[in-house]
Amino acid sequence: MVNGKKVEKMEKKGTNTSIVNISSMSSERAGGSIAYCASKAGVDMLTKYMGQELV
């Protein structure tokens, strides 16, 4: 939701900017808390999805 609103503002300004999301290697490897790993995997997929949608 936040990224979507930021994208709208960036498109209105017409500037060449980037969105950077930071997650963890836990999104790709099992270990530790399942909730932590799942949330980091969600951030990774959101970033990939937004990258495809915004091109």
MOJO-V511641 format. One record per helix or strand of 3 or more residues. SS is the DSSP state (alpha for helix, beta for strand). FROM is the first residue (numbers start at 0). LEN is the number of residues. If there is no record, write none. Layout:
SS/FROM/LEN, SS/FROM/LEN
This chain:
alpha/1/12, alpha/24/3, alpha/33/20
